[in-house]
Amino acid sequence: MASHESETFHWHYAEFDDNAFQIRGRTLFFAVVLFGVILFITIIYLYARWVCQMRPPSLPRISHAPSSAQPPPRGLDPNAISNLPIILHRASEEAVECSICLGIFQDGEKVKVLPDCQHRYHSECVDVWLTTQSSCPLCRASLRDDDSLSPV
């Protein structure tokens, strides 16, 4: 058999000494600038968090709208909503669905009819809509009497 000569690994600690490692010139400059930028961003971030936490909650938020001009109410009053006519849906009529919840009207179900456009909706669905809007959800016909007098 052939003899296997194993090579021994000879190394000396002095060979791996990093005394020759030096950072100079542009490398040192970029390292210092990078450290400075990171430090600056960190300080700005911490300052912003401190300012947000120290702001008392009682301070009013800045509003660009004049305080005397209040927006007109958008929805209908509950009296007007409750006075809208309610009918019972008949199965003999064509299959119609509520355009708010997209549910098909069942026979004998309460359906609210809007006066001007005659669109039909589930009573519960249109009541929620009319508390925030004063128009038909489908055709946007106004249900408010004073809308014709107010400018657009």
N, CA and C atoms as a LAMMPS dump frame, in Angstrom:
ITEM: TIMESTEP
0
ITEM: NUMBER OF ATOMS
456
ITEM: BOX BOUNDS ff ff ff
-5.0000000000000000e+02 5.0000000000000000e+02
-5.0000000000000000e+02 5.0000000000000000e+02
-5.0000000000000000e+02 5.0000000000000000e+02
ITEM: ATOMS id mol type element x y z
1 1 1 N 0.823 -1.156 0
2 1 2 C 0 0 0
3 1 3 C 0.872 1.225 0
4 2 1 N 0.309 2.208 -0.578
5 2 2 C 1.06 3.459 -0.644
6 2 3 C 0.903 4.179 0.675
7 3 1 N 1.951 4.782 1.077
8 3 2 C 1.88 5.499 2.349
9 3 3 C 1.207 6.84 2.134
10 4 1 N 0.366 7.108 3.041
11 4 2 C -0.338 8.393 2.968
12 4 3 C 0.415 9.385 3.816
13 5 1 N 0.958 10.306 3.131
14 5 2 C 1.646 11.345 3.869
15 5 3 C 0.653 12.476 4.123
16 6 1 N 0.429 12.732 5.351
17 6 2 C -0.468 13.83 5.67
18 6 3 C 0.336 15.098 5.78
19 7 1 N -0.196 16.085 5.149
20 7 2 C 0.496 17.372 5.227
21 7 3 C 0.092 18.035 6.524
22 8 1 N 1.045 18.486 7.22
23 8 2 C 0.752 19.172 8.47
24 8 3 C 0.55 20.646 8.169
25 9 1 N -0.342 21.194 8.903
26 9 2 C -0.658 22.604 8.723
27 9 3 C 0.18 23.389 9.708
28 10 1 N 1.072 24.18 9.179
29 10 2 C 1.955 24.977 10.018
30 10 3 C 1.532 26.427 9.914
31 11 1 N 1.22 26.997 11.011
32 11 2 C 0.914 28.406 11.027
33 11 3 C 1.453 28.991 12.314
34 12 1 N 1.616 30.234 12.251
35 12 2 C 2.138 30.933 13.409
36 12 3 C 1.233 32.123 13.701
37 13 1 N 1.029 32.414 14.969
38 13 2 C 0.16 33.508 15.367
39 13 3 C 0.597 34.82 14.765
40 14 1 N 1.828 35.014 14.569
41 14 2 C 2.352 36.273 14.036
42 14 3 C 1.912 36.485 12.595
43 15 1 N 1.604 35.437 11.888
44 15 2 C 1.177 35.57 10.502
45 15 3 C -0.221 36.186 10.403
46 16 1 N -1.046 35.996 11.424
47 16 2 C -2.408 36.523 11.394
48 16 3 C -2.56 37.8 12.201
49 17 1 N -1.515 38.419 12.526
50 17 2 C -1.555 39.656 13.289
51 17 3 C -2.143 40.751 12.399
52 18 1 N -3.095 41.508 12.918
53 18 2 C -3.744 42.539 12.114
54 18 3 C -3.218 43.932 12.436
55 19 1 N -2 44.011 12.768
56 19 2 C -1.404 45.333 13.023
57 19 3 C -1.352 46.167 11.754
58 20 1 N -1.349 45.513 10.609
59 20 2 C -1.262 46.255 9.354
60 20 3 C -2.627 46.797 8.908
61 21 1 N -3.695 46.394 9.585
62 21 2 C -5.04 46.858 9.203
63 21 3 C -5.211 48.305 9.639
64 22 1 N -5.464 49.169 8.671
65 22 2 C -5.641 50.59 8.967
66 22 3 C -6.767 51.145 8.105
67 23 1 N -7.516 52.051 8.697
68 23 2 C -8.56 52.756 7.945
69 23 3 C -8.082 54.194 7.808
70 24 1 N -7.892 54.587 6.576
71 24 2 C -7.428 55.952 6.338
72 24 3 C -8.166 56.564 5.152
73 25 1 N -7.958 57.827 5
74 25 2 C -8.417 58.557 3.819
75 25 3 C -9.922 58.559 3.673
76 26 1 N -10.351 58.25 2.44
77 26 2 C -11.777 58.318 2.123
78 26 3 C -12.601 57.307 2.903
79 27 1 N -12.063 56.152 3.171
80 27 2 C -12.806 55.136 3.909
81 27 3 C -13.141 55.636 5.305
82 28 1 N -12.193 56.236 5.957
83 28 2 C -12.445 56.789 7.288
84 28 3 C -13.457 57.929 7.208
85 29 1 N -13.338 58.77 6.208
86 29 2 C -14.263 59.889 6.039
87 29 3 C -15.699 59.382 5.859
88 30 1 N -15.899 58.4 4.958
89 30 2 C -17.242 57.869 4.717
90 30 3 C -17.794 57.145 5.94
91 31 1 N -16.957 56.475 6.684
92 31 2 C -17.417 55.795 7.9
93 31 3 C -17.896 56.815 8.926
94 32 1 N -17.166 57.907 9.089
95 32 2 C -17.552 58.945 10.048
96 32 3 C -18.834 59.645 9.585
97 33 1 N -18.946 59.94 8.302
98 33 2 C -20.152 60.594 7.769
99 33 3 C -21.359 59.675 7.928
100 34 1 N -21.226 58.402 7.611
101 34 2 C -22.324 57.462 7.763
102 34 3 C -22.763 57.358 9.222
103 35 1 N -21.824 57.277 10.135
104 35 2 C -22.151 57.232 11.553
105 35 3 C -22.869 58.518 11.975
106 36 1 N -22.421 59.662 11.496
107 36 2 C -23.056 60.94 11.824
108 36 3 C -24.482 61.02 11.309
109 37 1 N -24.724 60.569 10.081
110 37 2 C -26.066 60.606 9.509
111 37 3 C -27.003 59.696 10.3
112 38 1 N -26.556 58.505 10.627
113 38 2 C -27.385 57.582 11.409
114 38 3 C -27.681 58.17 12.781
115 39 1 N -26.71 58.765 13.413
116 39 2 C -26.911 59.388 14.712
117 39 3 C -27.888 60.554 14.617
118 40 1 N -27.783 61.379 13.574
119 40 2 C -28.669 62.52 13.383
120 40 3 C -30.115 62.061 13.176
121 41 1 N -30.316 61.056 12.336
122 41 2 C -31.671 60.551 12.086
123 41 3 C -32.258 59.96 13.359
124 42 1 N -31.461 59.259 14.123
125 42 2 C -31.945 58.684 15.376
126 42 3 C -32.356 59.769 16.363
127 43 1 N -31.585 60.822 16.466
128 43 2 C -31.924 61.917 17.379
129 43 3 C -33.207 62.608 16.933
130 44 1 N -33.361 62.853 15.638
131 44 2 C -34.583 63.487 15.124
132 44 3 C -35.798 62.592 15.402
133 45 1 N -35.664 61.296 15.19
134 45 2 C -36.765 60.36 15.445
135 45 3 C -37.161 60.367 16.922
136 46 1 N -36.173 60.298 17.802
137 46 2 C -36.475 60.295 19.234
138 46 3 C -37.095 61.613 19.676
139 47 1 N -36.652 62.727 19.119
140 47 2 C -37.23 64.026 19.442
141 47 3 C -38.692 64.104 18.986
142 48 1 N -38.958 63.608 17.791
143 48 2 C -40.341 63.631 17.278
144 48 3 C -41.253 62.781 18.148
145 49 1 N -40.797 61.623 18.57
146 49 2 C -41.615 60.792 19.464
147 49 3 C -41.852 61.489 20.789
148 50 1 N -40.835 62.156 21.315
149 50 2 C -40.969 62.855 22.59
150 50 3 C -41.977 63.991 22.461
151 51 1 N -41.917 64.745 21.366
152 51 2 C -42.845 65.857 21.163
153 51 3 C -44.273 65.336 21.047
154 52 1 N -44.475 64.243 20.331
155 52 2 C -45.828 63.695 20.179
156 52 3 C -46.379 63.178 21.498
157 53 1 N -45.533 62.636 22.346
158 53 2 C -46.002 62.122 23.626
159 53 3 C -46.233 63.238 24.634
160 54 1 N -45.513 64.309 24.526
161 54 2 C -45.621 65.398 25.495
162 54 3 C -46.747 66.36 25.171
163 55 1 N -47.322 66.286 23.966
164 55 2 C -48.403 67.2 23.595
165 55 3 C -49.636 66.869 24.412
166 56 1 N -50.162 67.827 25.13
167 56 2 C -51.354 67.54 25.939
168 56 3 C -52.546 67.223 25.045
169 57 1 N -53.366 66.257 25.445
170 57 2 C -54.518 65.911 24.607
171 57 3 C -55.591 66.986 24.587
172 58 1 N -55.519 67.957 25.489
173 58 2 C -56.542 68.998 25.532
174 58 3 C -56.356 70.05 24.446
175 59 1 N -55.198 70.055 23.777
176 59 2 C -54.999 71.034 22.712
177 59 3 C -55.911 70.707 21.539
178 60 1 N -56.616 71.692 21.025
179 60 2 C -57.493 71.412 19.888
180 60 3 C -56.676 71.197 18.622
181 61 1 N -57.197 70.383 17.756
182 61 2 C -56.54 70.172 16.469
183 61 3 C -56.792 71.398 15.595
184 62 1 N -55.844 71.702 14.753
185 62 2 C -55.951 72.865 13.884
186 62 3 C -56.925 72.542 12.758
187 63 1 N -57.888 73.414 12.581
188 63 2 C -58.874 73.236 11.534
189 63 3 C -58.764 74.398 10.567
190 64 1 N -58.829 74.094 9.284
191 64 2 C -58.728 75.138 8.273
192 64 3 C -60.083 75.734 7.923
193 65 1 N -61.152 75.118 8.412
194 65 2 C -62.486 75.65 8.146
195 65 3 C -62.812 76.734 9.167
196 66 1 N -63.493 77.793 8.761
197 66 2 C -63.878 78.812 9.737
198 66 3 C -64.817 78.216 10.779
199 67 1 N -64.645 78.629 12.02
200 67 2 C -65.408 78.032 13.11
201 67 3 C -66.891 78.391 13.058
202 68 1 N -67.235 79.521 12.459
203 68 2 C -68.635 79.931 12.427
204 68 3 C -69.425 79.188 11.349
205 69 1 N -68.748 78.718 10.324
206 69 2 C -69.439 78.031 9.233
207 69 3 C -69.542 76.548 9.557
208 70 1 N -70.735 76.108 9.918
209 70 2 C -70.958 74.694 10.209
210 70 3 C -71.565 74.052 8.981
211 71 1 N -71.124 72.844 8.651
212 71 2 C -71.681 72.202 7.465
213 71 3 C -73.146 71.863 7.687
214 72 1 N -73.937 71.961 6.642
215 72 2 C -75.359 71.638 6.791
216 72 3 C -75.514 70.154 7.087
217 73 1 N -76.567 69.792 7.786
218 73 2 C -76.786 68.373 8.066
219 73 3 C -77.006 67.621 6.752
220 74 1 N -76.406 66.461 6.664
221 74 2 C -76.472 65.711 5.417
222 74 3 C -77.669 64.779 5.373
223 75 1 N -78.016 64.176 6.484
224 75 2 C -79.098 63.198 6.491
225 75 3 C -80.451 63.825 6.757
226 76 1 N -81.474 62.999 6.679
227 76 2 C -82.824 63.449 6.988
228 76 3 C -83.079 63.293 8.481
229 77 1 N -83.984 64.075 9.004
230 77 2 C -84.318 63.936 10.422
231 77 3 C -85.162 62.67 10.609
232 78 1 N -85.13 62.089 11.795
233 78 2 C -85.846 60.82 12.036
234 78 3 C -87.34 60.885 11.749
235 79 1 N -87.979 62.055 11.949
236 79 2 C -89.403 62.201 11.631
237 79 3 C -89.666 61.996 10.15
238 80 1 N -88.838 62.622 9.319
239 80 2 C -89.016 62.498 7.872
240 80 3 C -88.776 61.067 7.413
241 81 1 N -87.832 60.388 8.019
242 81 2 C -87.545 58.996 7.648
243 81 3 C -88.717 58.09 8.025
244 82 1 N -89.256 58.301 9.214
245 82 2 C -90.363 57.439 9.649
246 82 3 C -91.657 57.725 8.884
247 83 1 N -91.782 58.895 8.263
248 83 2 C -92.994 59.233 7.514
249 83 3 C -92.981 58.703 6.075
250 84 1 N -91.887 58.105 5.636
251 84 2 C -91.857 57.541 4.283
252 84 3 C -92.799 56.343 4.22
253 85 1 N -93.496 56.154 3.093
254 85 2 C -94.477 55.059 3.004
255 85 3 C -93.813 53.678 3.001
256 86 1 N -94.46 52.745 3.715
257 86 2 C -94.006 51.356 3.772
258 86 3 C -95.101 50.491 3.168
259 87 1 N -94.707 49.604 2.252
260 87 2 C -95.676 48.683 1.638
261 87 3 C -95.175 47.258 1.836
262 88 1 N -96.046 46.297 1.623
263 88 2 C -95.66 44.896 1.665
264 88 3 C -95.392 44.429 0.241
265 89 1 N -94.267 43.79 0.043
266 89 2 C -93.898 43.316 -1.295
267 89 3 C -94.75 42.099 -1.648
268 90 1 N -95.255 42.067 -2.9
269 90 2 C -96.052 40.947 -3.366
270 90 3 C -95.218 40.101 -4.314
271 91 1 N -95.348 38.801 -4.196
272 91 2 C -94.572 37.888 -5.035
273 91 3 C -94.989 37.973 -6.497
274 92 1 N -96.187 38.487 -6.763
275 92 2 C -96.663 38.589 -8.147
276 92 3 C -95.858 39.626 -8.93
277 93 1 N -95.236 40.577 -8.212
278 93 2 C -94.415 41.581 -8.881
279 93 3 C -93.112 40.927 -9.322
280 94 1 N -92.423 41.574 -10.229
281 94 2 C -91.154 41.02 -10.699
282 94 3 C -90.151 40.952 -9.545
283 95 1 N -89.197 40.059 -9.666
284 95 2 C -88.187 39.901 -8.618
285 95 3 C -87.329 41.163 -8.553
286 96 1 N -87.381 41.823 -7.423
287 96 2 C -86.648 43.069 -7.234
288 96 3 C -85.745 42.891 -6.021
289 97 1 N -84.608 43.52 -6.079
290 97 2 C -83.694 43.43 -4.946
291 97 3 C -83.416 44.802 -4.361
292 98 1 N -83.071 44.819 -3.102
293 98 2 C -82.684 46.045 -2.411
294 98 3 C -81.274 46.394 -2.873
295 99 1 N -81.112 47.567 -3.431
296 99 2 C -79.798 47.924 -3.969
297 99 3 C -78.813 48.323 -2.877
298 100 1 N -79.238 48.334 -1.626
299 100 2 C -78.321 48.626 -0.523
300 100 3 C -77.685 47.329 -0.031
301 101 1 N -78.523 46.349 0.327
302 101 2 C -77.982 45.08 0.85
303 101 3 C -77.916 43.998 -0.215
304 102 1 N -78.486 44.26 -1.392
305 102 2 C -78.534 43.337 -2.523
306 102 3 C -79.332 42.066 -2.23
307 103 1 N -80.229 42.146 -1.242
308 103 2 C -81.109 41.022 -0.937
309 103 3 C -82.382 41.112 -1.755
310 104 1 N -82.879 39.967 -2.202
311 104 2 C -84.109 39.931 -2.999
312 104 3 C -85.301 40.049 -2.053
313 105 1 N -86.28 40.853 -2.442
314 105 2 C -87.477 41.037 -1.631
315 105 3 C -88.281 39.742 -1.6
316 106 1 N -88.69 39.337 -0.416
317 106 2 C -89.52 38.146 -0.238
318 106 3 C -90.987 38.573 -0.185
319 107 1 N -91.878 37.616 -0.411
320 107 2 C -93.305 37.889 -0.38
321 107 3 C -93.72 38.306 1.03
322 108 1 N -94.394 39.443 1.15
323 108 2 C -94.87 39.944 2.429
324 108 3 C -93.832 40.715 3.223
325 109 1 N -92.699 40.996 2.632
326 109 2 C -91.647 41.739 3.328
327 109 3 C -91.934 43.233 3.279
328 110 1 N -91.596 43.941 4.395
329 110 2 C -91.805 45.39 4.443
330 110 3 C -90.784 46.078 3.551
331 111 1 N -91.287 46.919 2.669
332 111 2 C -90.449 47.635 1.712
333 111 3 C -90.799 49.106 1.8
334 112 1 N -89.779 49.945 1.896
335 112 2 C -90.006 51.387 1.957
336 112 3 C -89.843 51.957 0.555
337 113 1 N -90.8 52.782 0.141
338 113 2 C -90.8 53.38 -1.194
339 113 3 C -90.46 54.857 -1.058
340 114 1 N -89.477 55.309 -1.816
341 114 2 C -89.123 56.731 -1.793
342 114 3 C -90.1 57.487 -2.678
343 115 1 N -90.56 58.655 -2.233
344 115 2 C -91.684 59.331 -2.893
345 115 3 C -91.423 59.779 -4.321
346 116 1 N -90.314 60.402 -4.638
347 116 2 C -90.128 60.986 -5.966
348 116 3 C -89.778 59.949 -7.027
349 117 1 N -88.855 59.062 -6.711
350 117 2 C -88.361 58.14 -7.729
351 117 3 C -89.004 56.76 -7.67
352 118 1 N -89.755 56.464 -6.614
353 118 2 C -90.454 55.192 -6.434
354 118 3 C -89.502 53.992 -6.312
355 119 1 N -88.233 54.229 -5.97
356 119 2 C -87.325 53.106 -5.73
357 119 3 C -87.656 52.468 -4.394
358 120 1 N -87.473 51.154 -4.323
359 120 2 C -87.859 50.394 -3.131
360 120 3 C -86.629 49.808 -2.459
361 121 1 N -86.675 49.811 -1.134
362 121 2 C -85.574 49.283 -0.327
363 121 3 C -86.149 48.606 0.904
364 122 1 N -85.347 47.73 1.518
365 122 2 C -85.733 47.227 2.831
366 122 3 C -85.82 48.41 3.774
367 123 1 N -86.784 48.409 4.643
368 123 2 C -86.992 49.531 5.551
369 123 3 C -85.76 49.787 6.414
370 124 1 N -85.174 48.719 6.944
371 124 2 C -83.999 48.873 7.815
372 124 3 C -82.798 49.419 7.041
373 125 1 N -82.627 48.962 5.82
374 125 2 C -81.479 49.385 5.01
375 125 3 C -81.552 50.874 4.67
376 126 1 N -82.698 51.318 4.172
377 126 2 C -82.813 52.703 3.735
378 126 3 C -82.843 53.658 4.922
379 127 1 N -83.341 53.203 6.086
380 127 2 C -83.335 54.067 7.262
381 127 3 C -81.912 54.408 7.684
382 128 1 N -81.034 53.415 7.669
383 128 2 C -79.623 53.671 8.01
384 128 3 C -78.999 54.61 6.992
385 129 1 N -79.298 54.401 5.714
386 129 2 C -78.754 55.261 4.657
387 129 3 C -79.218 56.704 4.834
388 130 1 N -80.5 56.892 5.091
389 130 2 C -81.067 58.245 5.142
390 130 3 C -80.661 59.018 6.401
391 131 1 N -80.114 58.353 7.396
392 131 2 C -79.607 59.103 8.558
393 131 3 C -78.336 59.872 8.205
394 132 1 N -77.629 59.437 7.159
395 132 2 C -76.393 60.133 6.764
396 132 3 C -76.5 60.823 5.414
397 133 1 N -77.45 60.415 4.579
398 133 2 C -77.605 60.992 3.243
399 133 3 C -79.054 61.434 3.059
400 134 1 N -79.262 62.437 2.243
401 134 2 C -80.633 62.908 2.015
402 134 3 C -81.064 62.67 0.576
403 135 1 N -80.547 61.604 -0.025
404 135 2 C -80.895 61.308 -1.407
405 135 3 C -81.121 59.816 -1.569
406 136 1 N -81.729 59.463 -2.686
407 136 2 C -81.973 58.06 -3.006
408 136 3 C -80.622 57.375 -3.244
409 137 1 N -80.402 56.196 -2.691
410 137 2 C -79.121 55.516 -2.898
411 137 3 C -78.881 55.108 -4.345
412 138 1 N -79.936 54.928 -5.104
413 138 2 C -79.783 54.443 -6.472
414 138 3 C -79.651 55.574 -7.487
415 139 1 N -80.581 56.519 -7.472
416 139 2 C -80.572 57.575 -8.496
417 139 3 C -80.134 58.938 -7.961
418 140 1 N -79.913 59.03 -6.672
419 140 2 C -79.472 60.27 -6.003
420 140 3 C -80.495 61.394 -6.07
421 141 1 N -81.767 61.071 -6.27
422 141 2 C -82.818 62.085 -6.235
423 141 3 C -82.938 62.604 -4.809
424 142 1 N -83.006 63.904 -4.663
425 142 2 C -83.041 64.521 -3.343
426 142 3 C -84.379 64.274 -2.658
427 143 1 N -84.323 63.975 -1.372
428 143 2 C -85.537 63.783 -0.575
429 143 3 C -85.774 64.947 0.371
430 144 1 N -84.907 65.931 0.341
431 144 2 C -85.004 67.087 1.229
432 144 3 C -85.808 68.18 0.533
433 145 1 N -86.74 68.79 1.248
434 145 2 C -87.568 69.842 0.65
435 145 3 C -86.787 71.116 0.374
436 146 1 N -85.803 71.444 1.223
437 146 2 C -85.085 72.699 1.084
438 146 3 C -83.892 72.593 0.152
439 147 1 N -83.625 71.421 -0.478
440 147 2 C -82.491 71.279 -1.403
441 147 3 C -82.651 72.101 -2.669
442 148 1 N -83.874 72.335 -3.073
443 148 2 C -84.079 73.109 -4.289
444 148 3 C -83.734 74.581 -4.079
445 149 1 N -83.779 75.03 -2.828
446 149 2 C -83.469 76.43 -2.532
447 149 3 C -81.995 76.68 -2.278
448 150 1 N -81.273 75.644 -1.822
449 150 2 C -79.865 75.851 -1.496
450 150 3 C -78.983 75.689 -2.735
451 151 1 N -77.914 76.491 -2.806
452 151 2 C -77.025 76.383 -3.973
453 151 3 C -76.207 75.094 -3.896
454 152 1 N -75.817 74.632 -5.046
455 152 2 C -75.059 73.379 -5.115
456 152 3 C -73.636 73.592 -4.704
